[in-house]
Amino acid sequence: MKNLLPFLFLVFFISCQSDTDKKSTSSVDKAAMADSVKIAFQQAWSGYKQYAWGHDALTPLSRNYRNWYAESLLMTPVDAFDTMKMLGMEEEAKEAKQLIFQKLSFDKDISVQVFEVTIRLMGGLLAAYQMDGDEQFLYRATDLANRLLPAFDTPTGIPYRYVHLQTGEKRDSLNNPAEVGTLMLEFGAISKLTGSPIYYEKAKKAMMAVYERHSEIGLPGTVINAETGEWVDTESHISGRIDSYYEYMLKAWILFGDEDFKKMWDTSIAALNTYLADSTATGFWYAHVDMNTGEKTGTYFGALDAFMPALLALGGDLDRAKALQESCFKMWNLAGIEPEMLDYSTMKIVDPTYALRPENIESAFYLYQFTKDERYLEMGKTMFDSIVKNCKTYAGFAAIRDVTTMEQADDMESFFLAETLKYAWLLFTANPWDFKNTVFNTEAHPLNRTW
């Protein structure tokens, strides 16, 4: 009975909302909103061009640039390219392509974070290849994959977090489910597009190694030792360091048709809804629990967790998806822009930063696609308008240091162009999206099932 209570409460919650949902109408001008999104992208790209050209990211307040490592890997141009193509910005895409082909090399004397360069660079290059058709994009993606392969050489198959691009030297054996599992779409796509199975095999073995070490009740922890396979942190949740591990289970099954991933998803989502789903007076949420006992360890939920309504919708669970998105939108409206983290039991903000994250708008896009309820257009408009109001700067868009004061921070991550603005654009423009043959990686790069 204990395990049924959260779902029974959820059904009651949704039934109370049903009349309102059925009457949901919207006066949102989708064409005008799409124009506003395109203008925002043009401003962000213009700021990058003027102050950060050839570097990883713009620092919009100082009107300067930041590189992730000792040398630039062109994070922003690679991340932004497919968004430009979607927005019909062919001249901008052409100049980004020229920069990438002239300047992007992975033959560098630096150690990189496997997860981040996979989702941003490999994912961006693969999407660019499928949208543009130039083999140079695939060549660079494959070169990067080859340089990352030494990270997987561990007794467990779980990769190290960092690898040197020239020597293959590895470091940081304490990894997490998200950074281990969120390689499958990109490495799998490389195998499908090149005909070489090694990338698929390495990424799947790594993901399976984490899955096989789930607790008896079906949950992973937060930190695992790649050498020993032992859990170092046994807290389980859907927040950062675990989040996209779940996302890639479902999407890998959709993209590759591999039934092993379907089994992983089915058992994992069942465990999540048994032990983490939490219906409270403040809404429907997912809690933090102990992976072994299922006992609650925290009532924390944040901007990264807001990916979950999209994933639930993609998995066919629209009731939970709709209920959770209402909670995510409530979180957004607490201060006018969502905080990085809140305690949903008290609705108190515990981390007031906002890094220009996309997940809440992403979920609005998915739910609009699956329900056609115009309430999600209104959500998207509210979120996008608040970003423009509070984050816009002379040179681009800035993260927020504290959403309670709207003090800006000198940072514009590449994912703002790759994800946040892309999902906003798609929300207001996309015809029915073909989720069966095209999936988005966790950086919002579309990968097409062309094989």
FIROKE-880885 format. One record per residue (C-alpha): residue number from 1; residue in three letters; x, y, z. Coordinates in pm, 1 decimal, padded with zeros to 6 digits. Last residue first. Layout:
BEGIN
(NUM, "ALA", (X, Y, Z)),
...
end
This chain:
BEGIN
(451, "TRP", (02066.2, 00362.6, -04046.4)),
(450, "THR", (01911.4, 00707.2, -04065.4)),
(449, "ARG", (01784.2, 00718.8, -03708.2)),
(448, "ASN", (01839.3, 01091.8, -03672.2)),
(447, "LEU", (02027.7, 01255.8, -03389.0)),
(446, "PRO", (01910.5, 01600.8, -03283.1)),
(445, "HIS", (02153.7, 01796.5, -03061.0)),
(444, "ALA", (01961.4, 01913.6, -02754.6)),
(443, "GLU", (02263.5, 01892.3, -02518.6)),
(442, "THR", (02112.3, 01580.5, -02356.7)),
(441, "ASN", (02091.2, 01418.4, -02696.5)),
(440, "PHE", (01774.6, 01488.6, -02887.7)),
(439, "VAL", (01596.1, 01201.6, -03055.7)),
(438, "THR", (01487.7, 01160.0, -03416.7)),
(437, "ASN", (01315.8, 00851.4, -03555.0)),
(436, "LYS", (01037.0, 00781.0, -03306.8)),
(435, "PHE", (01018.7, 01138.1, -03170.9)),
(434, "ASP", (00904.2, 01266.8, -03508.8)),
(433, "TRP", (00801.2, 01615.3, -03396.9)),
(432, "PRO", (00448.4, 01732.2, -03477.3)),
(431, "ASN", (00501.8, 02075.0, -03635.1)),
(430, "ALA", (00757.3, 02280.9, -03451.7)),
(429, "THR", (00733.0, 02660.0, -03435.2)),
(428, "PHE", (00659.3, 02794.3, -03086.3)),
(427, "LEU", (00798.0, 02510.4, -02875.0)),
(426, "LEU", (01072.9, 02449.2, -03129.8)),
(425, "TRP", (01209.1, 02801.0, -03089.1)),
(424, "ALA", (01202.6, 02779.8, -02709.7)),
(423, "TYR", (01369.5, 02439.0, -02730.1)),
(422, "LYS", (01644.2, 02582.1, -02950.9)),
(421, "LEU", (01689.6, 02893.1, -02735.7)),
(420, "THR", (01753.7, 02690.8, -02422.0)),
(419, "GLU", (01940.6, 02406.2, -02587.7)),
(418, "ALA", (02233.9, 02481.6, -02816.9)),
(417, "LEU", (02235.8, 02858.9, -02777.5)),
(416, "PHE", (02208.9, 02858.5, -02396.3)),
(415, "PHE", (02408.3, 02535.2, -02399.2)),
(414, "SER", (02718.1, 02734.5, -02494.8)),
(413, "GLU", (02730.2, 02878.5, -02145.0)),
(412, "MET", (02688.0, 03253.2, -02105.5)),
(411, "ASP", (02873.2, 03371.2, -01793.3)),
(410, "ASP", (02952.4, 03696.6, -01615.9)),
(409, "ALA", (02684.5, 03667.1, -01347.8)),
(408, "GLN", (02376.6, 03888.6, -01318.5)),
(407, "GLU", (02206.9, 04004.7, -01000.2)),
(406, "MET", (01838.2, 03915.1, -01032.0)),
(405, "THR", (01783.3, 03990.9, -00660.1)),
(404, "THR", (01596.6, 03675.2, -00556.5)),
(403, "VAL", (01727.3, 03495.0, -00864.4)),
(402, "ASP", (02084.0, 03522.4, -00736.6)),
(401, "ARG", (02392.0, 03494.0, -00958.9)),
(400, "ILE", (02191.0, 03497.2, -01279.8)),
(399, "ALA", (02347.3, 03383.2, -01607.6)),
(398, "ALA", (02406.9, 03647.7, -01869.8)),
(397, "PHE", (02271.3, 03699.2, -02219.1)),
(396, "GLY", (02443.2, 03874.7, -02508.7)),
(395, "ALA", (02672.2, 04175.3, -02546.9)),
(394, "TYR", (02459.7, 04462.4, -02413.3)),
(393, "THR", (02293.2, 04230.7, -02165.0)),
(392, "LYS", (01977.7, 04020.8, -02153.1)),
(391, "CYS", (01937.1, 03801.8, -01845.7)),
(390, "ASN", (01647.6, 03956.9, -01652.3)),
(389, "LYS", (01388.1, 04065.8, -01907.1)),
(388, "VAL", (01494.8, 03828.0, -02183.8)),
(387, "ILE", (01497.6, 03532.7, -01945.3)),
(386, "SER", (01162.0, 03639.3, -01799.6)),
(385, "ASP", (01010.3, 03653.9, -02147.6)),
(384, "PHE", (01135.8, 03302.2, -02224.1)),
(383, "MET", (00987.5, 03154.5, -01908.2)),
(382, "THR", (00648.0, 03323.5, -01938.3)),
(381, "LYS", (00627.9, 03241.9, -02308.3)),
(380, "GLY", (00714.1, 02879.9, -02245.4)),
(379, "MET", (00451.6, 02846.3, -01975.0)),
(378, "GLU", (00193.0, 03009.1, -02200.4)),
(377, "LEU", (00281.4, 02769.8, -02481.2)),
(376, "TYR", (00248.3, 02487.0, -02228.7)),
(375, "ARG", (-00104.8, 02598.2, -02141.5)),
(374, "GLU", (-00178.1, 02557.8, -02511.5)),
(373, "ASP", (-00253.7, 02190.3, -02459.4)),
(372, "LYS", (-00137.6, 02015.8, -02777.3)),
(371, "THR", (-00089.5, 01708.2, -02552.8)),
(370, "PHE", (00223.5, 01531.1, -02678.8)),
(369, "GLN", (00394.5, 01819.0, -02856.3)),
(368, "TYR", (00293.3, 02070.0, -02590.6)),
(367, "LEU", (00429.4, 01835.9, -02325.5)),
(366, "TYR", (00759.2, 01798.6, -02505.1)),
(365, "PHE", (00804.6, 02173.8, -02556.7)),
(364, "ALA", (00711.4, 02254.6, -02195.1)),
(363, "SER", (00966.9, 01994.2, -02085.8)),
(362, "GLU", (01241.2, 02163.4, -02286.3)),
(361, "ILE", (01141.0, 02501.3, -02141.8)),
(360, "ASN", (01202.1, 02362.8, -01792.6)),
(359, "GLU", (01523.6, 02190.7, -01897.9)),
(358, "PRO", (01696.7, 02480.7, -02073.5)),
(357, "ARG", (01937.4, 02627.1, -01813.9)),
(356, "LEU", (02050.0, 02989.3, -01835.7)),
(355, "ALA", (02278.3, 02923.7, -01533.3)),
(354, "TYR", (02033.1, 03037.2, -01266.6)),
(353, "THR", (02172.6, 03072.3, -00913.7)),
(352, "PRO", (01964.4, 03085.3, -00594.9)),
(351, "ASP", (02074.1, 02753.9, -00439.4)),
(350, "VAL", (01863.5, 02664.0, -00132.3)),
(349, "ILE", (01538.5, 02832.7, -00236.3)),
(348, "LYS", (01256.3, 02763.7, 00009.7)),
(347, "MET", (00942.3, 02591.3, -00112.6)),
(346, "THR", (00910.9, 02430.6, 00235.0)),
(345, "SER", (00881.1, 02064.9, 00132.7)),
(344, "TYR", (01010.7, 02154.6, -00212.2)),
(343, "ASP", (01356.0, 02242.4, -00086.9)),
(342, "LEU", (01491.4, 02437.2, -00382.7)),
(341, "MET", (01778.2, 02410.0, -00629.9)),
(340, "GLU", (01926.6, 02595.1, -00928.4)),
(339, "PRO", (01663.0, 02862.0, -00889.9)),
(338, "GLU", (01387.3, 02916.5, -01148.4)),
(337, "ILE", (01323.3, 03267.4, -01278.2)),
(336, "GLY", (01059.1, 03509.8, -01148.3)),
(335, "ALA", (01128.5, 03435.8, -00782.7)),
(334, "LEU", (00894.0, 03145.9, -00710.5)),
(333, "ASN", (00765.9, 03144.7, -01068.7)),
(332, "TRP", (01012.7, 02890.4, -01202.6)),
(331, "MET", (00946.4, 02650.9, -00913.4)),
(330, "LYS", (00572.5, 02671.8, -00983.0)),
(329, "PHE", (00652.5, 02589.1, -01345.0)),
(328, "CYS", (00845.2, 02282.2, -01233.0)),
(327, "SER", (00558.3, 02176.2, -01007.9)),
(326, "GLU", (00308.6, 02206.0, -01292.4)),
(325, "GLN", (00556.1, 02011.8, -01504.7)),
(324, "LEU", (00551.1, 01732.0, -01248.6)),
(323, "ALA", (00173.9, 01694.6, -01270.6)),
(322, "LYS", (00176.7, 01694.9, -01649.6)),
(321, "ALA", (00454.2, 01436.6, -01673.7)),
(320, "ARG", (00296.3, 01216.5, -01407.0)),
(319, "ASP", (-00025.3, 01196.0, -01604.0)),
(318, "LEU", (00152.0, 01184.2, -01941.2)),
(317, "ASP", (00338.4, 00861.6, -01872.2)),
(316, "GLY", (00417.4, 00759.8, -02231.9)),
(315, "GLY", (00796.6, 00735.5, -02208.5)),
(314, "LEU", (00842.8, 01056.9, -02406.1)),
(313, "ALA", (00606.1, 01227.8, -02163.1)),
(312, "LEU", (00802.0, 01097.1, -01864.3)),
(311, "LEU", (01124.2, 01218.6, -02025.5)),
(310, "ALA", (00986.7, 01565.8, -02090.0)),
(309, "PRO", (00847.2, 01585.7, -01734.7)),
(308, "MET", (01190.9, 01476.4, -01605.5)),
(307, "PHE", (01409.8, 01746.5, -01758.0)),
(306, "ALA", (01310.1, 01977.6, -01469.6)),
(305, "ASP", (01552.1, 01790.0, -01242.8)),
(304, "LEU", (01834.4, 02011.0, -01374.2)),
(303, "ALA", (01658.8, 02326.4, -01254.2)),
(302, "GLY", (01604.4, 02193.8, -00905.4)),
(301, "PHE", (01446.6, 01952.9, -00660.4)),
(300, "TYR", (01545.9, 01879.3, -00302.7)),
(299, "THR", (01333.3, 01701.2, -00046.6)),
(298, "GLY", (01617.3, 01507.4, 00113.8)),
(297, "THR", (01726.9, 01171.2, 00250.7)),
(296, "LYS", (01405.7, 00971.7, 00203.1)),
(295, "GLU", (01435.0, 00600.9, 00282.1)),
(294, "GLY", (01453.5, 00382.3, -00028.4)),
(293, "THR", (01660.4, 00131.2, 00165.7)),
(292, "ASN", (01958.2, 00061.7, -00058.5)),
(291, "MET", (01967.4, 00368.8, -00281.0)),
(290, "ASP", (01903.2, 00607.9, 00007.4)),
(289, "VAL", (01654.9, 00869.8, -00108.5)),
(288, "HIS", (01636.7, 01211.1, -00276.6)),
(287, "ALA", (01286.3, 01314.7, -00379.1)),
(286, "TYR", (01093.8, 01337.9, -00705.6)),
(285, "TRP", (00810.2, 01592.6, -00709.9)),
(284, "PHE", (00431.2, 01634.0, -00726.7)),
(283, "GLY", (00294.4, 01950.0, -00566.1)),
(282, "THR", (00332.2, 02172.8, -00261.0)),
(281, "ALA", (00097.1, 01970.9, -00038.0)),
(280, "THR", (00299.6, 01664.7, -00122.2)),
(279, "SER", (00317.3, 01389.4, -00381.9)),
(278, "ASP", (00663.0, 01228.8, -00382.6)),
(277, "ALA", (00794.4, 00995.5, -00650.3)),
(276, "LEU", (01134.1, 00872.6, -00529.8)),
(275, "TYR", (01073.0, 00515.2, -00406.5)),
(274, "THR", (00808.9, 00350.4, -00622.9)),
(273, "ASN", (00810.7, 00590.2, -00916.9)),
(272, "LEU", (01187.5, 00576.7, -00941.1)),
(271, "ALA", (01193.3, 00198.3, -00907.9)),
(270, "ALA", (00939.2, 00159.5, -01190.1)),
(269, "ILE", (01136.2, 00406.7, -01400.6)),
(268, "SER", (01445.7, 00191.0, -01355.3)),
(267, "THR", (01285.7, -00143.6, -01437.5)),
(266, "ASP", (01125.7, -00018.1, -01757.8)),
(265, "TRP", (01427.9, 00186.8, -01863.2)),
(264, "MET", (01679.8, -00094.3, -01820.6)),
(263, "LYS", (01451.4, -00336.6, -02004.7)),
(262, "LYS", (01410.9, -00088.4, -02290.8)),
(261, "PHE", (01789.2, -00042.2, -02297.4)),
(260, "ASP", (01844.2, -00414.3, -02337.2)),
(259, "GLU", (01584.9, -00412.0, -02615.8)),
(258, "ASP", (01820.3, -00228.2, -02852.6)),
(257, "GLY", (01605.7, -00044.1, -03107.8)),
(256, "PHE", (01893.0, 00198.5, -03171.5)),
(255, "LEU", (01732.9, 00541.5, -03146.5)),
(254, "ILE", (01426.9, 00454.8, -02936.9)),
(253, "TRP", (01613.4, 00216.8, -02704.4)),
(252, "ALA", (01896.4, 00465.4, -02668.8)),
(251, "LYS", (01640.2, 00738.2, -02591.3)),
(250, "LEU", (01487.5, 00544.6, -02303.4)),
(249, "MET", (01814.2, 00455.6, -02135.8)),
(248, "TYR", (01971.7, 00788.2, -02230.6)),
(247, "GLU", (01728.6, 00993.3, -02023.9)),
(246, "TYR", (01781.6, 00777.2, -01716.7)),
(245, "TYR", (02155.9, 00842.0, -01716.3)),
(244, "SER", (02062.6, 01202.4, -01799.5)),
(243, "ASP", (01971.3, 01278.6, -01437.4)),
(242, "ILE", (02230.1, 01090.1, -01225.6)),
(241, "ARG", (02517.5, 01335.6, -01165.7)),
(240, "GLY", (02275.7, 01630.4, -01150.4)),
(239, "SER", (01933.6, 01554.1, -01004.4)),
(238, "ILE", (01714.7, 01246.6, -01055.1)),
(237, "HIS", (01780.1, 01101.1, -00708.0)),
(236, "SER", (01976.5, 00827.9, -00525.7)),
(235, "GLU", (02218.2, 00875.4, -00234.1)),
(234, "THR", (02471.9, 00594.2, -00201.9)),
(233, "ASP", (02794.5, 00793.0, -00246.2)),
(232, "VAL", (03111.0, 00584.4, -00288.8)),
(231, "TRP", (02946.7, 00293.2, -00467.9)),
(230, "GLU", (03191.8, 00017.0, -00550.2)),
(229, "GLY", (03269.5, -00079.1, -00909.5)),
(228, "THR", (03635.1, -00128.6, -00819.5)),
(227, "GLU", (03822.5, 00073.8, -01081.4)),
(226, "ALA", (03543.3, 00304.8, -01197.9)),
(225, "ASN", (03449.8, 00394.5, -00840.2)),
(224, "ILE", (03085.2, 00502.0, -00825.1)),
(223, "VAL", (02922.7, 00829.2, -00716.5)),
(222, "THR", (02549.8, 00915.1, -00700.0)),
(221, "GLY", (02388.6, 00583.7, -00617.3)),
(220, "PRO", (02180.0, 00364.3, -00845.1)),
(219, "LEU", (01831.6, 00230.3, -00764.2)),
(218, "GLY", (01660.7, -00102.9, -00835.9)),
(217, "ILE", (01543.0, -00218.0, -00493.6)),
(216, "GLU", (01830.3, -00464.0, -00466.8)),
(215, "SER", (02074.2, -00182.4, -00536.1)),
(214, "HIS", (02191.0, -00102.6, -00887.7)),
(213, "ARG", (02530.8, -00244.2, -00974.7)),
(212, "GLU", (02413.1, -00408.0, -01297.4)),
(211, "TYR", (02294.6, -00068.0, -01418.2)),
(210, "VAL", (02635.9, 00089.2, -01367.2)),
(209, "ALA", (02816.9, -00182.3, -01561.0)),
(208, "MET", (02541.3, -00177.3, -01822.1)),
(207, "MET", (02617.3, 00186.9, -01898.7)),
(206, "ALA", (02987.9, 00117.9, -01935.1)),
(205, "LYS", (02932.6, -00190.3, -02150.0)),
(204, "LYS", (02695.2, 00010.1, -02369.8)),
(203, "ALA", (02950.0, 00287.2, -02423.8)),
(202, "LYS", (03233.6, 00047.8, -02508.3)),
(201, "GLU", (03022.1, -00165.4, -02741.6)),
(200, "TYR", (02873.6, 00128.1, -02930.3)),
(199, "TYR", (03217.1, 00279.0, -02986.7)),
(198, "ILE", (03374.0, -00051.8, -03090.2)),
(197, "PRO", (03111.0, -00139.0, -03351.2)),
(196, "SER", (03273.3, 00031.2, -03654.8)),
(195, "GLY", (03019.1, 00080.2, -03934.6)),
(194, "THR", (03093.2, 00452.4, -03954.4)),
(193, "LEU", (02742.8, 00596.0, -03910.4)),
(192, "LYS", (02608.9, 00325.4, -03680.0)),
(191, "SER", (02923.8, 00318.1, -03469.8)),
(190, "ILE", (02936.2, 00698.1, -03437.3)),
(189, "ALA", (02566.1, 00694.0, -03345.0)),
(188, "GLY", (02636.9, 00455.1, -03058.3)),
(187, "PHE", (02915.0, 00677.6, -02929.1)),
(186, "GLU", (02681.1, 00977.5, -02933.6)),
(185, "LEU", (02369.7, 00806.9, -02797.9)),
(184, "MET", (02552.8, 00602.7, -02536.7)),
(183, "LEU", (02773.2, 00868.3, -02379.6)),
(182, "THR", (02532.7, 00986.3, -02112.4)),
(181, "GLY", (02557.2, 00662.0, -01918.4)),
(180, "VAL", (02893.9, 00717.4, -01754.0)),
(179, "GLU", (02869.1, 01092.2, -01690.3)),
(178, "ALA", (02512.3, 01054.4, -01563.9)),
(177, "PRO", (02582.0, 00746.4, -01352.3)),
(176, "ASN", (02874.5, 00904.9, -01164.2)),
(175, "ASN", (03252.8, 00877.9, -01173.7)),
(174, "LEU", (03525.2, 00847.1, -00912.7)),
(173, "SER", (03821.4, 00724.9, -01119.4)),
(172, "ASP", (03953.2, 01077.4, -01175.5)),
(171, "ARG", (04238.0, 01058.3, -01425.8)),
(170, "LYS", (04331.9, 00895.9, -01755.9)),
(169, "GLU", (04630.5, 00927.5, -01988.7)),
(168, "GLY", (04524.0, 00879.0, -02350.0)),
(167, "THR", (04841.4, 01052.9, -02465.8)),
(166, "GLN", (04710.3, 01310.2, -02711.8)),
(165, "LEU", (04358.0, 01393.8, -02595.6)),
(164, "HIS", (04430.0, 01336.3, -02226.8)),
(163, "VAL", (04136.2, 01166.5, -02054.0)),
(162, "TYR", (03905.5, 01278.6, -01776.6)),
(161, "ARG", (03605.9, 01117.6, -01599.9)),
(160, "TYR", (03744.6, 00763.5, -01598.9)),
(159, "PRO", (03527.9, 00515.4, -01780.2)),
(158, "ILE", (03321.5, 00228.8, -01637.5)),
(157, "GLY", (03436.6, -00087.0, -01817.4)),
(156, "THR", (03475.5, -00251.8, -01479.1)),
(155, "PRO", (03847.8, -00333.1, -01484.5)),
(154, "THR", (03917.6, -00001.2, -01662.0)),
(153, "ASP", (04004.6, 00089.0, -02020.9)),
(152, "PHE", (03702.4, 00309.3, -02091.6)),
(151, "ALA", (03902.5, 00634.1, -02072.9)),
(150, "PRO", (04124.0, 00504.7, -02355.3)),
(149, "LEU", (03828.5, 00555.2, -02596.9)),
(148, "LEU", (03825.2, 00935.2, -02570.3)),
(147, "ARG", (04079.2, 00999.6, -02845.9)),
(146, "ASN", (03895.4, 00767.0, -03082.0)),
(145, "ALA", (03565.3, 00944.9, -03013.2)),
(144, "LEU", (03724.7, 01282.2, -03088.5)),
(143, "ASP", (03855.4, 01159.1, -03423.2)),
(142, "THR", (03511.4, 01016.3, -03499.0)),
(141, "ALA", (03342.1, 01350.1, -03435.5)),
(140, "ARG", (03604.2, 01526.6, -03646.3)),
(139, "TYR", (03554.7, 01291.0, -03940.5)),
(138, "LEU", (03176.2, 01312.7, -03908.1)),
(137, "PHE", (03187.1, 01692.1, -03940.3)),
(136, "GLN", (03433.5, 01672.5, -04227.8)),
(135, "GLU", (03189.3, 01444.9, -04411.5)),
(134, "ASP", (02971.6, 01745.9, -04498.7)),
(133, "GLY", (02604.4, 01646.3, -04498.7)),
(132, "ASP", (02468.1, 01964.0, -04339.5)),
(131, "MET", (02192.2, 01831.4, -04112.2)),
(130, "GLN", (02334.2, 01484.5, -04043.6)),
(129, "TYR", (02689.6, 01610.9, -04017.0)),
(128, "ALA", (02591.3, 01902.7, -03795.2)),
(127, "ALA", (02401.8, 01664.6, -03566.5)),
(126, "LEU", (02711.9, 01448.1, -03539.5)),
(125, "LEU", (02936.8, 01750.3, -03478.6)),
(124, "GLY", (02712.1, 01883.0, -03203.3)),
(123, "GLY", (02689.2, 01546.8, -03028.9)),
(122, "MET", (03065.9, 01500.6, -03044.8)),
(121, "LEU", (03122.8, 01856.0, -02923.9)),
(120, "ARG", (02860.3, 01924.5, -02659.0)),
(119, "ILE", (02751.4, 01580.7, -02534.3)),
(118, "THR", (03087.7, 01410.5, -02577.7)),
(117, "VAL", (03305.0, 01705.1, -02474.7)),
(116, "GLU", (03110.0, 01732.6, -02150.5)),
(115, "PHE", (03106.3, 01363.1, -02061.5)),
(114, "VAL", (03473.2, 01288.8, -02131.8)),
(113, "GLN", (03605.8, 01584.4, -01932.3)),
(112, "VAL", (03919.0, 01689.1, -02116.4)),
(111, "SER", (04293.5, 01653.2, -02056.7)),
(110, "ILE", (04504.1, 01884.5, -02272.5)),
(109, "ASP", (04799.8, 01870.3, -02513.2)),
(108, "LYS", (04585.1, 01903.5, -02823.4)),
(107, "ASP", (04524.3, 01697.2, -03134.7)),
(106, "PHE", (04150.2, 01756.7, -03107.3)),
(105, "SER", (04150.0, 02015.7, -03382.4)),
(104, "LEU", (03889.6, 02281.1, -03455.6)),
(103, "LYS", (04035.3, 02591.1, -03623.8)),
(102, "GLN", (03972.2, 02598.3, -03997.7)),
(101, "PHE", (03687.4, 02347.5, -04022.3)),
(100, "ILE", (03511.6, 02488.0, -03716.3)),
(99, "LEU", (03558.6, 02849.6, -03824.3)),
(98, "GLN", (03424.2, 02776.7, -04171.5)),
(97, "LYS", (03124.0, 02595.9, -04025.4)),
(96, "ALA", (03047.2, 02887.1, -03792.4)),
(95, "GLU", (03062.4, 03128.2, -04087.6)),
(94, "LYS", (02825.4, 02910.4, -04290.2)),
(93, "ALA", (02585.1, 02864.9, -03999.5)),
(92, "GLU", (02567.7, 03242.9, -03957.4)),
(91, "GLU", (02489.6, 03284.9, -04325.4)),
(90, "GLU", (02231.8, 03004.3, -04316.0)),
(89, "MET", (02027.4, 03133.6, -04023.8)),
(88, "GLY", (01718.7, 02926.5, -04102.5)),
(87, "LEU", (01633.4, 02885.5, -03734.2)),
(86, "MET", (01687.2, 02509.6, -03752.9)),
(85, "LYS", (02025.1, 02555.0, -03922.5)),
(84, "MET", (02131.5, 02807.9, -03661.4)),
(83, "THR", (02029.5, 02565.5, -03387.5)),
(82, "ASP", (02241.8, 02299.0, -03557.6)),
(81, "PHE", (02550.3, 02519.8, -03537.5)),
(80, "ALA", (02516.1, 02646.0, -03178.8)),
(79, "ASP", (02705.0, 02372.0, -02993.8)),
(78, "VAL", (02990.1, 02364.3, -03244.2)),
(77, "PRO", (03019.0, 02744.0, -03253.2)),
(76, "THR", (02990.2, 02773.0, -02871.1)),
(75, "MET", (03232.7, 02498.9, -02769.0)),
(74, "LEU", (03511.0, 02604.7, -03006.6)),
(73, "LEU", (03765.0, 02367.9, -02847.8)),
(72, "SER", (03983.7, 02651.5, -02722.9)),
(71, "GLU", (04323.5, 02583.2, -02569.7)),
(70, "ALA", (04437.2, 02577.5, -02207.6)),
(69, "TYR", (04099.6, 02435.9, -02106.6)),
(68, "TRP", (03739.9, 02550.9, -02078.9)),
(67, "ASN", (03805.9, 02877.2, -02257.7)),
(66, "ARG", (03649.1, 03206.0, -02150.3)),
(65, "TYR", (03585.1, 03520.5, -02348.3)),
(64, "ASN", (03546.9, 03895.5, -02309.6)),
(63, "ARG", (03269.3, 04147.1, -02293.5)),
(62, "SER", (03313.1, 04182.3, -01914.7)),
(61, "LEU", (02938.2, 04134.4, -01869.0)),
(60, "PRO", (02885.2, 03886.4, -02150.8)),
(59, "THR", (03162.7, 03634.6, -02087.1)),
(58, "LEU", (03140.1, 03457.4, -02422.2)),
(57, "ALA", (03233.9, 03092.6, -02458.9)),
(56, "ASP", (03477.6, 02849.8, -02614.8)),
(55, "HIS", (03707.2, 03076.1, -02814.1)),
(54, "GLY", (03743.3, 03146.6, -03185.5)),
(53, "TRP", (03538.0, 03464.2, -03167.7)),
(52, "ALA", (03481.9, 03575.6, -02807.5)),
(51, "TYR", (03406.8, 03950.4, -02814.1)),
(50, "GLN", (03242.4, 04040.1, -03144.2)),
(49, "LYS", (03139.8, 03696.8, -03265.6)),
(48, "TYR", (03011.1, 03586.4, -02925.5)),
(47, "GLY", (02811.5, 03906.3, -02886.1)),
(46, "SER", (02663.4, 03859.3, -03233.7)),
(45, "TRP", (02572.6, 03501.2, -03146.4)),
(44, "ALA", (02383.9, 03609.3, -02833.9)),
(43, "GLN", (02208.9, 03891.2, -03020.6)),
(42, "GLN", (02112.1, 03666.7, -03310.6)),
(41, "PHE", (01979.7, 03404.6, -03069.7)),
(40, "ALA", (01764.0, 03661.9, -02891.2)),
(39, "ILE", (01630.1, 03789.2, -03224.8)),
(38, "LYS", (01544.6, 03430.9, -03323.9)),
(37, "VAL", (01359.4, 03376.2, -02996.8)),
(36, "SER", (01163.1, 03698.4, -03045.8)),
(35, "ASP", (01067.0, 03597.6, -03400.1)),
(34, "ALA", (00943.7, 03262.3, -03268.5)),
(33, "MET", (00738.0, 03445.9, -03007.1)),
(32, "ALA", (00578.2, 03662.8, -03273.9)),
(31, "ALA", (00492.6, 03357.6, -03482.3)),
(30, "LYS", (00350.5, 03175.1, -03180.9)),
(29, "ASP", (00121.3, 03456.9, -03077.5)),
(28, "VAL", (00015.3, 03332.1, -02734.7)),
(27, "SER", (-00355.3, 03393.7, -02673.5)),
(26, "SER", (-00395.3, 03058.0, -02510.1)),
(25, "THR", (-00670.8, 02821.2, -02413.2)),
(24, "SER", (-00691.8, 02571.5, -02133.5)),
(23, "LYS", (-01051.2, 02466.7, -02081.5)),
(22, "LYS", (-00967.9, 02096.8, -02068.0)),
(21, "ASP", (-00676.4, 02166.8, -01835.4)),
(20, "THR", (-00894.4, 02359.5, -01592.8)),
(19, "ASP", (-01145.9, 02077.4, -01576.3)),
(18, "SER", (-00870.6, 01823.3, -01529.4)),
(17, "GLN", (-00681.3, 01991.4, -01246.0)),
(16, "CYS", (-00863.1, 01819.3, -00961.1)),
(15, "SER", (-00835.8, 01491.7, -01151.6)),
(14, "ILE", (-00461.7, 01546.7, -01180.9)),
(13, "PHE", (-00415.2, 01584.7, -00806.8)),
(12, "PHE", (-00634.1, 01281.3, -00732.5)),
(11, "VAL", (-00433.6, 01068.2, -00975.2)),
(10, "LEU", (-00112.0, 01196.2, -00815.2)),
(9, "PHE", (-00235.6, 01114.3, -00464.9)),
(8, "LEU", (-00308.5, 00761.0, -00582.3)),
(7, "PHE", (00038.4, 00746.3, -00738.5)),
(6, "PRO", (00216.5, 00857.9, -00422.1)),
(5, "LEU", (00007.7, 00616.9, -00208.9)),
(4, "LEU", (00064.1, 00304.8, -00416.7)),
(3, "ASN", (00410.0, 00224.3, -00277.1)),
(2, "LYS", (00287.0, 00235.5, 00081.5)),
(1, "MET", (00000.0, 00000.0, 00000.0)),
end
